[in-house]
Amino acid sequence: MSNHFGDRLFEAVKSKRTPLIVGLDPVYSRLPAAITSRQDLNNEFDVDSAVDAIFDYCTQVLRVIAPMVPAVKINIAYFEKYLWQGIETYYSLISEANDLGLEVIGDVKRGDIGHTAEIYAAAHLENPEMTGLEDTLAPDAITVNGFAGAEGIEPFASVATKNGKGVFVWVRSSNPGAALIQDCSCDGQKMYEKIAAVVGEIANKPEHIGKAGYSNIGMVVGGTSPAETAALRKQYDKVWFLVPGYGSQGATAADCVRFCKKDGSGALISASRSIIYAYENPKYKELADAHWKKALEQAVIDAKLDLAKAAQDAL
């Protein structure tokens, strides 16, 4: 296996024949009754019960999706809610996903400068070597906030490269209110374009480029962002794009595949709630009645087909 994150992504997307990845955003109240009805897991106000239920659910989700997608994005916020027990669960799931052969993106959105950024980077990208943590793995990549500029990105990029990991810098988000700030113009450039230029300069440094031609430093650009953001694909040819917004947030397959290259590489299109809660969708009711995991599996299959068709239509 390559020790370069960009190369591993290229091979994983090629192997699974899809840019689709699944996001884990687990909320106890939305877990399937088959889990929450168990006597030891039926109390969302008891931390042991809630965390165990979420871990059970997420591990089952991982086993369903692992044969079909190249990566999983785990949102740390849904685990931080449960403080130290939630964090322990987050790291346990990273190990589970790694054992299943998935690339793991920790959606942590950290950001700072100087020594603080270096410590954040070490905490989230380095596998710990301390006694008692020998079996703990850091994710393969994390998301970071690029608002501080190069000084807030380079410490993460340096630690990532040293450890064969990756970084996705938040460039243009998918929420409707983002335009008020991120689309503001200054000196003829929009704010997200300025951030992208800083990320691109770092990403294009030779030490970050792998054999497949991609950097291990990528960008987060929402699928619901304005159509003009597609220009970033041509401007930053060596960059992987992490594209949230597909599914529940309203981005279509066509909105998202504009960040893929013609060979299908270059972008990871993330779907979270539309897949992990597929058993709530009336479309999958019959399958969900048999078992909630069947609905989830079909949702992944349908999303892959939807993205493949959009990619073909775009050629």
Buried (B, 14 or more C-beta within 10 A) or exposed (E): EBEBBBBBBBBBBBEBEBBBBBBBBBEBEBBBEBBBEEEEBBBBEEBEBBBBBBBBBBBBBBEBBBEBBBBBBBBBEBBEBBEEBBEBBBBBBBEBBBEBEBBBBBBBBBBBBEEEBBBBBBBBBBEBEEEEEEEBBBBBBBBBBBEBEBEBBBBBBBBBBEBBBBBBBBBBBBEEEBBEEBBEEEEEEBBBBBBBBBBBEBBBEEEBBBEBEBBBBBBBBBBBBBEEBBEBBEEBEBBBBBBBBBBBBEBBBBBBBBBBBEEBBBBBBBBBBBBBBBBBBEEBEEBBEEEBBBBBBBBBEBBBEBBBEBBEEEE
